[in-house]
Amino acid sequence: MGFNCGIVGLPNVGKSTLFNALTQTAAAQAANYPFCTIEPNVGRVAVPDPRLDRLVVIGKSQKEIPTQLEFVDIAGLVRGASRGEGLGNQFLANIREVDAIVHVLRCFEDPDVTHVEGSVDPVRDAETIETELMLADLDSLERRIVPLEKKAKGGDKDAKLQVEVMTPLLAALREGKPARGIVFDDDDHRRVAKTLGLMSVKPVVYACNVDEASAATGNAFSARVAEFAAKEGNLSVVISAAIESEVAQLGSDAERTEFLETLGLEEAGLARVIRAGYELLHLLTFFTVGPKEARAWTVEKGARAPQAAGVIHTDFERGFIRAETISYADFIASNGEAGAKEAGKMRLEGKEYVVQDGDIFHFLFNV
């Protein structure tokens, strides 16, 4: 499993339409009125990776198992959610559980689709939700820090550590800055920060939902969002929920490719969202290849070989001995594992080896 993303946005921006298209299900009701998504719907989709397709052929594997991405369609939010307006409390509770945020922004004009704010302004909409997340985080920290400060003064080391973490976060939030801007160098501080459940710390991909005519190049609305995202250190992608919905209904890859080409698109929006999410969350993919299956796995950048082994099974990490390793490029150039061995391209890596994107592993372990 790669990671999970909460699809958020104001009502009527295309969240549920996009969710349905990405997961190729009709689990989320898409309708032109606020709060049509009442419960968070969860859908898992395969992460497209052409490298895995080639590995299946070369490895003569019976099955191809891609890594997965989980999307959570979260109820629409309105201004005042941090005070419980609309479905605010539910929205905030659901968003705490996800790794990253896909923030769908309406970047199209349509008099037949109402906008909760009365006009189309994606940057304003982005700031609205960001503000609500920051206000909720601020309220949460302000309530928690007071008793902790008393304990810290009494000599409680754990309370002192938590106060050290909360203080700069509170300062940033009080200045109207999201918590993600505060970076801790100390491992203990980072560990505590992760336990706080803050929402404005989560990385954001802005999905600019444009009309079909703007799907290939974007428009003035999406250009403003791209500029806004760059200033925040986040990413933006242009996507047309209407097109994605049509693509999802086509029966074969060939049909989907042909349809996208007629619109001047090289790929579906899902691939762009996944790439942006991987980049923000610092993820990479490694593979295992055998006669039964070729499979893709996901770890964070910087992970070492035993951690990668643990993604497959905890016993692999616990009893890790070494990893037989071939780079993707060498595997392809050598036409498989046997050729890579003959060419001296298979390496034996130990516990300190840092996983590289595209590595093909065979783990040796003893429990």
FENNOR-V416415 format. One record per residue. N is the residue number from 1. SS is DSSP state (hx for helix, st for strand, lp for the rest). PHI is phi in whole degrees, -180 to 180 (999 if undefined). Layout:
{{N:SS:PHI} {N:SS:PHI}}
This chain:
{{1:lp:999} {2:lp:-73} {3:lp:-167} {4:st:-122} {5:st:-123} {6:st:-88} {7:st:-87} {8:st:-126} {9:lp:159} {10:st:-66} {11:lp:-59} {12:lp:67} {13:lp:-103} {14:lp:107} {15:hx:-58} {16:hx:-70} {17:hx:-62} {18:hx:-66} {19:hx:-59} {20:hx:-60} {21:hx:-68} {22:hx:-67} {23:hx:-97} {24:lp:52} {25:lp:-132} {26:lp:-116} {27:lp:-68} {28:lp:-103} {29:lp:-74} {30:lp:-103} {31:lp:-144} {32:lp:-88} {33:lp:-158} {34:lp:-62} {35:lp:65} {36:lp:-70} {37:lp:-102} {38:lp:-95} {39:lp:-108} {40:lp:-66} {41:st:-98} {42:st:-118} {43:st:-137} {44:st:-110} {45:st:-128} {46:st:-72} {47:lp:-84} {48:lp:-68} {49:lp:-148} {50:hx:-61} {51:hx:-63} {52:hx:-65} {53:hx:-59} {54:hx:-71} {55:hx:-65} {56:hx:-62} {57:hx:-67} {58:hx:-68} {59:hx:-81} {60:lp:51} {61:lp:-79} {62:lp:-75} {63:st:-129} {64:st:-119} {65:st:-123} {66:lp:-77} {67:lp:-72} {68:st:-121} {69:st:-121} {70:st:-106} {71:st:-109} {72:st:-118} {73:st:-87} {74:lp:-105} {75:lp:-51} {76:lp:-61} {77:st:-113} {78:lp:-127} {79:lp:-58} {80:lp:97} {81:hx:-59} {82:hx:-65} {83:hx:-102} {84:lp:93} {85:lp:-65} {86:lp:59} {87:lp:-108} {88:hx:-56} {89:hx:-61} {90:hx:-68} {91:hx:-56} {92:hx:-67} {93:hx:-65} {94:hx:-69} {95:hx:-71} {96:lp:-64} {97:lp:-88} {98:lp:-100} {99:lp:-85} {100:st:-147} {101:st:-117} {102:st:-101} {103:st:-96} {104:st:-81} {105:st:-118} {106:st:-75} {107:lp:-124} {108:lp:-147} {109:lp:-98} {110:lp:-161} {111:lp:-64} {112:lp:-85} {113:lp:-114} {114:lp:-69} {115:lp:-118} {116:lp:-61} {117:lp:-96} {118:lp:91} {119:lp:-156} {120:lp:-92} {121:lp:-154} {122:hx:-63} {123:hx:-68} {124:hx:-60} {125:hx:-63} {126:hx:-62} {127:hx:-67} {128:hx:-61} {129:hx:-70} {130:hx:-59} {131:hx:-63} {132:hx:-63} {133:hx:-66} {134:hx:-65} {135:hx:-64} {136:hx:-65} {137:hx:-64} {138:hx:-61} {139:hx:-62} {140:hx:-63} {141:hx:-70} {142:hx:-64} {143:hx:-73} {144:hx:-87} {145:hx:-75} {146:hx:-61} {147:hx:-65} {148:hx:-69} {149:hx:-62} {150:hx:-64} {151:hx:-67} {152:hx:-63} {153:hx:-65} {154:lp:-84} {155:lp:99} {156:lp:-73} {157:hx:-66} {158:hx:-65} {159:hx:-64} {160:hx:-62} {161:hx:-62} {162:hx:-65} {163:hx:-65} {164:hx:-61} {165:hx:-79} {166:hx:-68} {167:hx:-59} {168:hx:-68} {169:hx:-65} {170:hx:-63} {171:hx:-61} {172:hx:-65} {173:hx:-64} {174:hx:-67} {175:lp:-90} {176:lp:79} {177:lp:-112} {178:lp:-68} {179:hx:-65} {180:hx:-64} {181:hx:-77} {182:lp:-96} {183:lp:-116} {184:lp:-101} {185:lp:-86} {186:lp:-84} {187:hx:-61} {188:hx:-64} {189:hx:-65} {190:hx:-64} {191:hx:-62} {192:hx:-65} {193:hx:-58} {194:hx:-68} {195:hx:-84} {196:lp:-79} {197:lp:68} {198:lp:-76} {199:lp:-97} {200:lp:-78} {201:lp:-89} {202:lp:-75} {203:st:-68} {204:st:-126} {205:st:-109} {206:st:-86} {207:st:-97} {208:st:-83} {209:st:-82} {210:lp:-105} {211:lp:-73} {212:hx:-60} {213:hx:-67} {214:hx:-103} {215:lp:-63} {216:lp:-83} {217:lp:-117} {218:lp:80} {219:lp:-146} {220:hx:-63} {221:hx:-63} {222:hx:-68} {223:hx:-64} {224:hx:-65} {225:hx:-66} {226:hx:-59} {227:hx:-65} {228:hx:-63} {229:hx:-64} {230:hx:-62} {231:hx:-66} {232:hx:-82} {233:lp:84} {234:lp:-106} {235:st:-120} {236:st:-135} {237:st:-133} {238:st:-95} {239:st:-148} {240:lp:-112} {241:hx:-60} {242:hx:-64} {243:hx:-67} {244:hx:-60} {245:hx:-65} {246:hx:-69} {247:hx:-60} {248:hx:-63} {249:lp:-88} {250:lp:-78} {251:lp:-83} {252:lp:-137} {253:hx:-62} {254:hx:-63} {255:hx:-64} {256:hx:-65} {257:hx:-63} {258:hx:-63} {259:hx:-64} {260:hx:-65} {261:hx:-63} {262:hx:-66} {263:lp:-98} {264:lp:79} {265:lp:-110} {266:lp:-87} {267:lp:-154} {268:lp:-76} {269:hx:-63} {270:hx:-55} {271:hx:-62} {272:hx:-69} {273:hx:-65} {274:hx:-63} {275:hx:-60} {276:hx:-65} {277:hx:-65} {278:hx:-60} {279:hx:-64} {280:hx:-67} {281:hx:-92} {282:lp:58} {283:st:-107} {284:st:-144} {285:st:-115} {286:st:-123} {287:st:-130} {288:st:-125} {289:st:-132} {290:lp:-156} {291:lp:-64} {292:lp:-79} {293:st:-158} {294:st:-113} {295:st:-138} {296:st:-101} {297:st:-132} {298:st:-123} {299:st:-138} {300:st:-77} {301:lp:-58} {302:lp:95} {303:lp:-66} {304:st:-97} {305:hx:-53} {306:hx:-61} {307:hx:-66} {308:hx:-62} {309:hx:-61} {310:hx:-67} {311:hx:-64} {312:hx:-77} {313:lp:-163} {314:hx:-60} {315:hx:-63} {316:hx:-64} {317:hx:-75} {318:hx:-63} {319:lp:-107} {320:st:-55} {321:st:-110} {322:st:-164} {323:st:-127} {324:st:-75} {325:st:-128} {326:st:-132} {327:lp:-71} {328:hx:-59} {329:hx:-60} {330:hx:-69} {331:hx:-63} {332:hx:-69} {333:hx:-63} {334:lp:-93} {335:lp:59} {336:lp:118} {337:hx:-65} {338:hx:-62} {339:hx:-65} {340:hx:-66} {341:hx:-63} {342:hx:-62} {343:lp:-84} {344:lp:73} {345:lp:-96} {346:lp:-89} {347:st:-114} {348:st:-101} {349:st:-109} {350:lp:-101} {351:lp:-66} {352:lp:-92} {353:lp:-66} {354:st:-92} {355:lp:-63} {356:lp:-109} {357:lp:-59} {358:lp:92} {359:lp:-57} {360:st:-112} {361:st:-114} {362:st:-130} {363:st:-89} {364:st:-108} {365:st:-147} {366:lp:-147} {367:lp:-117}}
